[in-house]
Amino acid sequence: MPDSSVPTSAQAPAAAKTITDRLVEANREYAVTFKDGGMDARPVQKVAVVACMDARLDLFAALGLELGDSHIIRNAGGVVTDDTIRSLTISQRALGTSSVVLIHHTGCGLLGLTEDFRHELELEVGQRPQWAVEAFVDLDGDVRQSMQRVRTSPFLPHTDDVRGFVFDVHTGLLREIH
């Protein structure tokens, strides 16, 4: 006779699904109709877009891009860091891109944040982060700084077509920064 104090699988409470579980489930559904289009890793439009990781930015829709058109490089603030230069260098030198589009946005979480964030982390975890926060108070100025970092990088052979924009999260429009 089974021990009634040990729940059977029918009696066991279902574990709550995590967001990762839901994403994996969605991937399984996606894979059912997935067709390998035979795309190359080289972007068709020969452009790399550097943008903020903000979840409100649907870059493919906002820029009229299709899968395979562009490299999309995202990080907090869309700032050009050493790692961004690394990705752009691989994008240009190994995968054929020649244009760079930089996109910051209104209402960014880095606006007004300070390097004190690193100090607070150090106090909390006992180790100072090696990376800079790259926070800013001047949105347009930070786009200009990011454009300058791309244009002056010795690792990037294509720096003539580098343009920067601010995406307005309320209107969906890009405003070019010169």
BELDALIN-V796648 format. One record per residue. N is the residue number from 0. RES is the residue in one letter. PSI is psi in whole degrees, -180 to 180 (none if undefined). OMEGA is omega as a letter, one per 30 degrees, with the letter a starting at -180 (999 if undefined). D_CENTER is the distance of its C-alpha to the mean C-alpha in whole Angstrom. Layout:
BEGIN
<<N | RES | PSI | OMEGA | D_CENTER> <N | RES | PSI | OMEGA | D_CENTER>>
END
This chain:
BEGIN
<<0 | M | 132 | a | 57> <1 | P | 149 | l | 53> <2 | D | 116 | a | 52> <3 | S | -11 | l | 51> <4 | S | -14 | l | 50> <5 | V | 117 | a | 47> <6 | P | 140 | l | 45> <7 | T | 172 | a | 44> <8 | S | -29 | l | 41> <9 | A | -28 | a | 42> <10 | Q | -22 | a | 43> <11 | A | 136 | l | 40> <12 | P | 140 | l | 37> <13 | A | 133 | l | 34> <14 | A | 139 | l | 31> <15 | A | 138 | l | 28> <16 | K | 136 | l | 25> <17 | T | 169 | l | 22> <18 | I | -37 | l | 19> <19 | T | -40 | l | 18> <20 | D | -43 | l | 22> <21 | R | -37 | l | 21> <22 | L | -42 | l | 18> <23 | V | -40 | l | 20> <24 | E | -44 | l | 23> <25 | A | -36 | l | 21> <26 | N | -40 | l | 20> <27 | R | -41 | l | 23> <28 | E | -42 | l | 24> <29 | Y | -44 | a | 22> <30 | A | -25 | l | 23> <31 | V | -39 | a | 27> <32 | T | 6 | a | 26> <33 | F | 134 | l | 24> <34 | K | 123 | l | 25> <35 | D | 113 | a | 24> <36 | G | 1 | l | 24> <37 | G | 24 | a | 25> <38 | M | 147 | l | 22> <39 | D | 159 | l | 21> <40 | A | -15 | l | 18> <41 | R | 123 | a | 19> <42 | P | 132 | a | 17> <43 | V | -42 | a | 20> <44 | Q | -2 | l | 19> <45 | K | 38 | a | 18> <46 | V | 144 | l | 15> <47 | A | 132 | l | 12> <48 | V | 127 | l | 10> <49 | V | 122 | a | 8> <50 | A | 167 | l | 6> <51 | C | 155 | l | 6> <52 | M | -1 | a | 4> <53 | D | 130 | a | 8> <54 | A | -13 | l | 9> <55 | R | -10 | a | 11> <56 | L | 107 | l | 10> <57 | D | 88 | a | 11> <58 | L | -37 | l | 10> <59 | F | -47 | l | 12> <60 | A | -45 | a | 15> <61 | A | -30 | a | 15> <62 | L | 3 | l | 15> <63 | G | 34 | a | 17> <64 | L | 151 | l | 16> <65 | E | 162 | l | 17> <66 | L | 130 | l | 16> <67 | G | -9 | a | 16> <68 | D | -35 | a | 16> <69 | S | 153 | l | 13> <70 | H | 137 | l | 11> <71 | I | 118 | a | 7> <72 | I | 119 | a | 5> <73 | R | 143 | l | 2> <74 | N | 176 | l | 4> <75 | A | 118 | l | 7> <76 | G | -14 | a | 9> <77 | G | 22 | a | 7> <78 | V | 153 | l | 10> <79 | V | 105 | l | 12> <80 | T | 178 | l | 13> <81 | D | -39 | l | 15> <82 | D | -33 | l | 12> <83 | T | -43 | l | 10> <84 | I | -41 | l | 14> <85 | R | -51 | a | 14> <86 | S | -42 | l | 12> <87 | L | -37 | l | 13> <88 | T | -45 | l | 17> <89 | I | -42 | l | 16> <90 | S | -45 | a | 15> <91 | Q | -53 | a | 18> <92 | R | -34 | a | 21> <93 | A | -23 | a | 20> <94 | L | 10 | l | 19> <95 | G | 12 | l | 20> <96 | T | 154 | a | 18> <97 | S | -9 | l | 20> <98 | S | 147 | l | 18> <99 | V | 129 | l | 15> <100 | V | 126 | l | 13> <101 | L | 132 | a | 12> <102 | I | 114 | l | 11> <103 | H | 180 | a | 11> <104 | H | 159 | l | 13> <105 | T | 154 | l | 16> <106 | G | 27 | a | 16> <107 | C | 142 | l | 13> <108 | G | -20 | l | 14> <109 | L | -16 | l | 14> <110 | L | 118 | l | 17> <111 | G | -14 | l | 20> <112 | L | 154 | a | 19> <113 | T | 173 | l | 21> <114 | E | -9 | l | 21> <115 | D | -24 | l | 23> <116 | F | -42 | l | 20> <117 | R | -42 | l | 21> <118 | H | -43 | l | 25> <119 | E | -40 | l | 24> <120 | L | -42 | l | 22> <121 | E | -44 | l | 25> <122 | L | -37 | a | 28> <123 | E | -45 | a | 26> <124 | V | -8 | l | 25> <125 | G | 11 | l | 28> <126 | Q | 134 | a | 25> <127 | R | 129 | l | 24> <128 | P | 144 | l | 20> <129 | Q | -18 | a | 20> <130 | W | 155 | l | 17> <131 | A | 150 | l | 17> <132 | V | -36 | a | 15> <133 | E | 32 | l | 15> <134 | A | 162 | a | 16> <135 | F | 158 | l | 18> <136 | V | -17 | a | 21> <137 | D | 100 | a | 21> <138 | L | -51 | a | 18> <139 | D | -41 | l | 19> <140 | G | -37 | l | 20> <141 | D | -35 | l | 17> <142 | V | -44 | l | 16> <143 | R | -42 | l | 19> <144 | Q | -42 | l | 18> <145 | S | -42 | l | 15> <146 | M | -42 | a | 17> <147 | Q | -40 | l | 20> <148 | R | -40 | l | 18> <149 | V | -48 | a | 17> <150 | R | -26 | a | 21> <151 | T | 2 | l | 22> <152 | S | 127 | l | 21> <153 | P | -13 | a | 23> <154 | F | -15 | a | 21> <155 | L | 116 | a | 20> <156 | P | -21 | a | 23> <157 | H | 98 | a | 22> <158 | T | 9 | l | 21> <159 | D | -33 | a | 23> <160 | D | 73 | l | 21> <161 | V | 119 | a | 18> <162 | R | 146 | a | 18> <163 | G | 147 | a | 16> <164 | F | 159 | l | 16> <165 | V | 125 | l | 15> <166 | F | 128 | l | 14> <167 | D | 115 | a | 17> <168 | V | -11 | l | 16> <169 | H | -29 | a | 20> <170 | T | -20 | a | 21> <171 | G | 4 | a | 18> <172 | L | 148 | l | 19> <173 | L | 142 | l | 17> <174 | R | 121 | a | 20> <175 | E | 141 | l | 20> <176 | I | 131 | a | 20> <177 | H | none | 999 | 23>>
END
